[in-house]
C-alpha cells in the first residue's frame, strides 16, 4: 500500500500533468484519481478571475476490495435538468442554487448584501453569488417581487437545488 506522502506526490504530479485520469492497483487495493473539468452554467455566470481548465484531482481509495467490487468517481450528480433554478410554490417563488458551492450575500466582505428581507427585486436583479471552483456565479431573481425569506447564511455551503430565497411575486 502506498504511504500518504507518496499519494500526495502522485496527486501533485497528476495535477501538474496533462493526464486526466490515473488508476493504481496493488494487493487488492485501488486508487483512482480523476481531474474534474470545469464547466460554465447558463447566462447568469460571470467570471471574475481567470478561469482554470482543470482543478485538483479527485482521489478515491478502496482498500481490500473483493473481485466484484467496483470503484467509481462520478463527476456530476446526474440530476441535471430535474430541478430548475427557480420553482413556484403556492404564491411564493423559490430561488434555488443552480450548483454546489459557497453562498455569498454580497459582492465583497465589506459591501452591503445584494438583497435584504423586504427588498423589491426585478427579473434580472442579482440576489447573491455562489462560488464554485473559484468562479463567482451571480444568481438572478428571475421574478419580479419582494424578498420574504432568506434561507441561507453568508458563507454557507449550498447544494445543487437548495432553496436560497423566497420571493412573493408582484
Buried (B, 14 or more C-beta within 10 A) or exposed (E): EBEEEEBEEBBEEBBEEEEEEBEEEEEEBBBBBBBBEBEEEEEBBEEEEEEEEBEBBBBBBBEEEEEEEEEEEEEEEEEEEEBEBBEEEEEBBBBBBBBBBBBBBBBEEEEEBBBEEEBEBEEEBBBBBBBBBEBBBBBBBBBBBBBBEBBBEEEEEBEBBBBBBBBEEE
